[in-house]
Amino acid sequence: MSLTERLQPLFDHLPENQRAARAAFWQRLRDEGFPSKKHERWRFTDLPGALPDALHPAEPAQLTLPDVEGCRRIAFINGAAEGVDANELRTEPAASVHDASDLVNAALASTGLHWVPSTASTPLHLCTRTTTGSVHLRHRIEVPPQVQAQLYWDDVVEGDADFVTQSLEITLAEGASLVLARKHANTARGPALLRTDARLARDAQLQLTGFDAGSALSRHDLHVRLDAGGAQAQVHGVFAPWAQGHIDTFATVEHAAADTGSRLQFRGLGMDKGVGVLTGRVHVHRDAQRIDSNQQLGSLLLSPRAQINAKPELEIYADDVQCAHGNAIGQIDQDALYYLQTRGVPYAEARALLIGAYAAETLHIPAMPAVEKALMAGLDRALAHADWSLT
Amino acid sequence: MLEINNLRASIQEESILKGLDLSIPAGEVHAIMGPNGAGKSTLGHVLAGREGYEASEGSITLDGRDLSAMDTAERAAAGLFLGFQYPVEIPGVSNIQFLRAAYNAQRKARGEDELDAMAFLKHVRQFLDTVGMGKDMLHRGLNEGFSGGEKKRNEILQMLVLQPRMIVLDETDSGLDIDALKTVAGGINAMRSPERAILLITHYQRLLDYVKPDRVHVLAQGRIVRSGGPELAQELEAKGYAGIENAA
């Protein structure tokens, strides 16, 4: 059965008016299809192959959600909004799509968060939970000029969830700043497809820190575009697949203007038979002179069966630029492990301490210490789930 | 306290320890001296249970307990401390985080209550002056960017904090200037007790000017070839190891 045939019941389940508004995207998806492994950007990840044959609309659920100190919590549980103000609920369809993989979400998403923070806004804790069926959400955040905002996106996909797509569109106006932390865990039977698209105006600042873990397939397309001078993006991420988990991150920073800066730092932790795929792409436009970019990718293979495919990519059309990059894959330092053990720290605890230390710098969020703690707790949980008998 | 009988060990199929016997009673400080390649550092790692350093023959007991049946962390919880010649740098793990993890892991292994962060900090601070370390060094990455002398002081701090029963210091005096040597020696002397034993592994006599040993042993070609009082160290300093090696 083709991908669109499997998705058809979900599109049919949308109310008539929403179907009509999304019909053009649906038709494009039918015509163009979903990228296969023959497509360079999808060569390590077979999303259609990971989809269950039958996909179902999600059912309502009652869940207990965590609180984070200093944050206002809102939620989408199996697609249903909870605690979201009416003016924060998105209903309009996507204005455009970014690539073929985005078509699925554009065709099927009927709602999502639309947040326009002000200087008085409390940091927001966006809790998304999917426990059954198929959920598609399209969120939008617009940070007005000179406003500083903080968002923690806490996403869990588990149980009988068969297919989740979520898209987060971000615009930062002149002088605006956003600290965005995201935690994603997928242990469900179906895959999760995430997308973050950010556009930064003059002197805007984005600090994005993500932690992705799980035993299922997750793909995160991350695209940051620096549109005007002074715009700065820091993109940090840690991914930790365990069991048969497959986590694919495709991160792109586009320097579309001169005098912009970016810092990419990713850490991969391959456990069990987990597969990590990471592409870090820096694209410098022709007139984007004097840009300053640094990309550092690093991974630890923590099991002989784990795989990490990590690749930095540079596409540079300007001639006065700094674009540093590095990529390293290694194993845990046995000397350090032994040193800790000689002081009485048991092997498993010593290993967790070293792995935590490896990830800690990347997950450091000075503006949101409680969220940093939540991300590190997520890492501890991933380590606890892993089967270390393979090592 | 520490009893080693007929200890034999090979590293990557090369025989290093070839029937080593050593007995260190509680309350005593012993020194092992010997030329390069004699097996001194190997002895330290065999005692600590490093992977690849297993004994092929012989026995090691601490307070009558068979160390070879324990893993490295269990040996530490049983009271063994190995001070490293080259302490390992671990960026991302702060000194205080490491010390507390080690201290509480040992307490837990012994069935004692763990100390909370405040109580533990108080416990550590009482030893900072002894090793000449500032509070700021507790919050730096473990040994990260430390000078050679600072690393050795940090080893002594760990020893003071953990209060082990049996201390093995592997060339703790190497790379130290005279002031750092005196500080390190002060830390070692502070640990002397009728309930504790100390084994100093060293090339030179100079540490023994500040920490007076009860017994000195010469390790050559994988065995103890001579033992004596503190005067043996002076003799070695004057004459070198050549005569003793030939005798072995």
Interface residues (C-beta under 8 A of the other chain):
Chain A: D333 Q334 D335 A336 Y338 Y339 L340 Q341 T342 R343 G344 V345 P346 Y347 E349 A350 L353 L354 G356 A357 Y358 A360 E361
Chain B: A48 R50 E51 D71 T72 A73 R75 A76 A77 F81 L82 F84 P87 V88 I90 P91 G92 V93 Q97 F98 A101 A102 Y103 A105 Q106 A109 Q158 L162
